[in-house]
Amino acid sequence: GSAKEKAIQFYRSCMDTQQIESQGSQPLKDLLSQIGGWNITDVGKAKDFNETLQILMGRYGTFPFFRVYVGPTPSDLKTNIIQIDHPEFEMPHESKLKENNYLEVTYQRLEKGKNSSLVPQDGPPDIFSLTLAFISNLQRAITPLQERQQKGMLFFRTTIAELQEQAPAIDWLSCLQAVFHPVPINLSQPIAVHDMDYLRGMSQLIHQWHKRRVLHIYMVVCLIGNLSPALDSRFQDARLELSKILYGKMGSRMSPAERWRKCLTDTSSFFEPVLGQMIVEEIFPQQTKKLAEQMFSEIQDALYGRLDHLEWMDEQTRQEAKASISTLQVEIGYPAHILQTEKVNLEYQNLEINEDTFFLNVVASLKVLRENSYMKLLQHQSQDNWQVSPWSVHSYYSIGHHMVVFPAGMFRSPFFHVEFPSAVNFGAIGVFMAHELLHVFYGYVLPGGCSTCNRSALQRSVDCLVEQYESFDIKVNGTFTFLENTADNGGLTIAYQAYKNWMKKYKEEKDLTKIGLSYDQLFY
């Protein structure tokens, strides 16, 4: 079937709670048997540590000891590199909870769990408390972010071979080959490490604990944590209870009527280009796209005019600023590739979906998602890869790509509609457009950002804006928020001028007698 048909089947399998409840924990138990089960006792041969780790990373997108992803290098945002960082732990590192309390309560939960059919009852009484102690030690190995920044450790270039020497407990080549299959990986593969001290400490801990079952139990716990959202209500209740332990408040249980929200979120995480295409076809016709592009062009012109009247900007800088605006890549609505149905179908051609097995659908989708995302390693970082989904209500400016993005989700009421008066459209989405456009000029207004500019005149403008925000009744640090305040204030000014220019070019608005507001009032 097509990618769209598979996405719909996936959604339906998520909505079939009766089937999910009837299957209970059996799908998970079947999966755990493939990696040696819980293996709590010393009876039976344990699977090799690195072999189990490779299965978890390669098949199930689970990273117990370290996180692996592909991302651009700071020096060249168009070039991707494998990056390795510490994992995301369930317990917040800066938790206000006493660690012993967390361990005690979690241990009690696991003890209760032995009464279920999932957790074995024949394990040593201290195995779970030992596992929690290991997790605590692993977490302590993380180097604080500020310390890594001071030491320049945030992006350390190395190779797999060199990393093998630094952290020998992990079979790095085999693990990364499992993650990136079928992309060829060898020992000379360049990688970037974000916390080498953590990886060294992690390796030492694994070596110290390798003769116990603790490492295996920890990996199983991570796998269950990763896959439990696809299981029955008992697992969801346990997650809510854990949330209360960690954050001091109980999350709300999902009512059957709200199930669609979770299923839509799950479907969008695995089938983003498919849902993107469906939503764009539904809410973003060409008429909308054309009007949005015309509005942005008007806002660009208004900014050109505004630059001519900046007293602190010298002529050479003014021309550079205008050139920067003219070369800006503007993305409105959606990335082009999501409308290429054949290409999207190709991405999901090996995915098999069965409406009767939501859990297995999630497992299968994890594998396809990994394969599709890691194929980026072979490619340059494309400007077609947005940081947001087409349906999101979040615009941004990318410095590296010199690109502004306005997803289709923003072009809906109350921000925009083709039938709205122009005053409303320019006063809403137009201000967002101008705001993002002004991010291009951050470098000029920062200290030392423009050596040829009239710094005293610029400083007067800066001081004025800082003073304005710090005079509000609510406490605002005008210096700290200066850049965003600049984009907010300047964006409003430019959008208003663009609206005035638009009205001169095209037409007068319709009569608004019934509303009782002028067009200027409607804009603001």
Residue pairs with C-beta under 8 A, 6 or more apart in sequence:
1 9
2 341
2 345
3 271
3 273
3 274
3 341
3 344
3 345
3 347
3 348
4 274
4 277
4 278
6 271
6 274
6 348
6 351
6 353
7 267
7 270
7 271
7 274
7 275
9 353
9 354
9 355
9 361
10 266
10 267
10 270
10 271
10 353
10 358
10 361
10 365
11 263
11 264
11 267
12 355
13 19
13 353
13 354
13 355
13 356
13 357
13 358
13 361
14 259
14 262
14 263
14 266
14 267
14 358
14 361
15 259
15 260
15 263
16 355
16 356
16 358
17 233
17 256
17 259
19 356
19 357
19 358
20 230
20 231
20 232
20 358
20 359
21 232
21 233
23 232
23 357
23 359
24 117
24 231
24 232
24 234
25 116
25 117
25 118
25 231
25 232
25 234
25 235
27 231
27 357
27 359
27 360
28 118
28 224
28 227
28 228
28 231
28 359
29 117
29 118
31 223
31 227
31 363
32 38
32 220
32 223
34 55
35 47
35 52
35 55
35 56
35 219
35 220
35 223
36 44
36 46
36 47
36 52
36 216
37 120
38 119
38 120
38 123
38 216
38 217
38 220
39 46
39 47
39 213
39 216
39 217
40 120
40 122
40 123
40 124
40 127
40 213
40 217
41 120
41 122
41 123
41 124
41 213
42 213
46 213
46 216
47 216
49 206
49 210
49 215
49 216
50 170
50 171
50 174
50 175
52 216
52 219
53 64
53 65
53 170
53 175
53 219
54 171
54 174
54 175
54 178
55 178
56 62
56 63
56 64
56 219
56 222
56 223
57 63
57 68
57 175
57 178
57 179
58 178
58 179
58 181
58 370
59 363
59 366
59 367
60 223
60 226
60 227
60 363
60 366
61 226
61 366
61 367
61 369
61 370
62 219
62 222
62 223
62 226
62 227
63 87
63 222
64 87
64 218
64 219
64 222
64 223
65 87
65 138
65 170
65 202
65 206
66 84
66 85
66 86
66 87
66 170
66 198
66 199
66 202
67 84
67 85
67 86
67 87
67 88
68 82
68 83
68 84
68 176
68 179
69 82
69 83
69 85
70 80
70 81
70 82
70 83
70 373
70 374
70 376
70 377
71 80
71 81
71 83
72 78
72 79
72 80
72 81
72 381
72 400
73 79
73 80
73 81
73 155
73 192
74 155
77 381
77 400
77 401
78 380
78 381
78 400
79 380
79 381
80 376
80 377
80 379
80 380
80 381
81 190
81 191
81 192
82 176
82 180
82 189
82 190
82 191
82 192
82 377
83 191
83 192
83 193
83 194
84 163
84 191
84 192
84 193
84 194
84 199
85 193
85 194
85 195
86 141
86 142
86 194
86 195
86 198
86 202
87 222
89 135
89 138
89 139
90 225
90 242
90 246
91 97
91 102
91 135
91 139
91 246
92 246
92 247
93 139
93 142
95 102
95 246
96 248
97 245
97 246
97 248
99 136
102 245
102 246
103 129
103 132
103 133
103 136
105 245
106 132
106 242
106 245
107 128
107 129
107 132
109 238
109 241
109 242
110 119
110 128
111 128
113 119
113 238
114 120
114 121
114 123
115 121
116 234
127 213
127 214
127 217
128 217
130 212
130 214
131 214
131 217
131 218
131 221
134 205
134 209
134 214
134 215
134 218
135 218
137 205
138 202
138 205
141 197
141 198
141 201
141 202
141 205
142 195
142 198
143 153
143 195
143 197
143 198
147 153
148 154
148 194
148 195
153 194
153 195
153 196
153 197
154 194
155 192
155 194
156 192
156 193
156 194
156 196
157 190
157 191
157 192
158 166
158 190
158 191
158 192
158 193
158 196
159 187
159 188
159 189
159 190
159 191
160 172
160 173
160 176
160 185
160 186
160 187
160 188
160 189
160 191
161 187
161 188
163 172
163 191
163 193
163 199
164 170
164 172
164 173
164 187
166 196
166 199
166 200
166 203
167 199
167 200
167 202
167 203
168 203
168 207
169 202
169 203
169 204
169 206
169 207
169 210
170 203
170 206
173 185
173 186
173 187
176 185
176 189
176 191
177 185
179 370
179 374
180 374
180 377
181 371
182 371
183 374
183 375
183 377
183 378
193 199
206 215
209 215
227 359
227 362
227 363
228 235
228 236
228 238
228 239
229 235
229 236
229 239
229 262
229 266
229 362
230 266
230 358
230 359
230 361
230 362
230 363
231 359
236 253
236 254
237 253
239 251
240 250
240 251
240 253
241 250
243 249
243 250
243 251
244 250
244 251
254 261
254 262
266 362
267 275
268 275
268 389
268 391
269 369
270 362
270 365
270 366
270 368
270 369
271 348
271 365
272 389
273 337
273 338
273 344
273 347
274 344
274 348
275 389
275 391
276 334
276 335
276 338
276 389
276 390
276 391
277 338
277 339
277 341
277 344
279 390
279 391
279 408
279 409
280 333
280 334
280 338
280 339
280 390
280 408
283 408
283 409
283 411
283 412
284 333
284 334
284 390
284 408
284 411
287 418
288 333
288 411
288 416
288 418
289 332
289 333
291 418
291 425
292 332
292 333
292 406
292 411
292 416
292 429
293 330
293 332
295 425
295 426
295 429
295 430
295 433
295 498
295 502
296 330
296 332
296 406
296 433
298 498
298 501
298 502
299 430
299 433
299 434
299 437
299 494
299 495
299 498
300 325
300 437
301 498
301 501
302 434
302 494
302 495
302 497
302 498
302 501
303 325
303 434
303 437
303 438
303 494
304 322
304 325
305 497
306 490
306 493
306 494
306 497
307 313
307 318
307 321
307 322
308 318
310 318
311 454
311 457
312 453
312 454
312 455
312 457
312 458
312 461
313 321
313 444
313 450
313 453
313 454
314 452
314 453
314 454
316 452
317 444
317 450
317 452
317 453
321 440
321 441
321 444
324 402
324 440
324 441
325 437
325 440
327 402
328 402
328 403
328 404
328 437
328 440
329 383
329 401
329 402
329 403
329 404
330 403
330 404
331 383
331 386
331 403
331 404
331 405
331 406
332 406
333 390
333 406
333 407
333 408
333 411
334 390
334 407
334 408
335 384
335 385
335 386
335 390
336 384
337 343
337 344
337 384
338 344
338 390
347 368
347 372
348 368
350 368
350 371
351 364
351 365
351 368
352 364
353 361
353 364
353 365
354 360
354 361
376 385
383 398
383 401
383 403
386 405
386 407
387 396
387 398
387 405
388 394
388 396
388 405
388 407
389 407
389 409
390 407
390 408
390 409
391 407
391 408
391 409
392 407
392 409
393 407
393 409
393 410
393 415
394 407
394 409
394 410
395 404
395 405
395 406
395 407
395 410
395 432
395 433
395 435
395 436
396 404
396 405
396 436
397 403
397 404
397 405
397 436
397 437
397 439
397 440
398 404
398 405
402 440
404 433
404 436
404 437
404 439
406 429
406 432
406 433
406 436
410 416
410 429
410 432
411 429
413 420
414 428
415 428
415 429
415 432
416 425
416 428
416 429
417 424
417 425
421 509
421 510
421 512
421 519
421 522
422 499
422 502
422 503
422 506
422 509
423 499
423 509
423 519
423 520
423 522
423 523
424 522
424 523
426 495
426 496
426 498
426 499
426 502
426 523
427 495
427 496
427 499
427 522
427 523
427 524
430 495
430 498
430 499
431 491
431 492
431 495
432 491
433 491
433 495
434 490
434 491
434 492
434 493
434 494
434 495
434 498
435 487
435 488
435 490
435 491
436 487
437 491
437 494
438 486
438 487
438 490
438 491
438 494
439 487
442 449
442 483
443 449
443 450
444 450
444 453
445 458
445 462
445 482
445 483
445 486
450 458
462 482
465 478
465 482
465 485
465 486
465 489
466 478
466 479
466 482
467 478
468 478
469 476
469 478
469 481
469 485
470 476
470 477
470 478
478 485
496 523
499 523
503 509
509 519
512 518
512 519
512 522
515 522
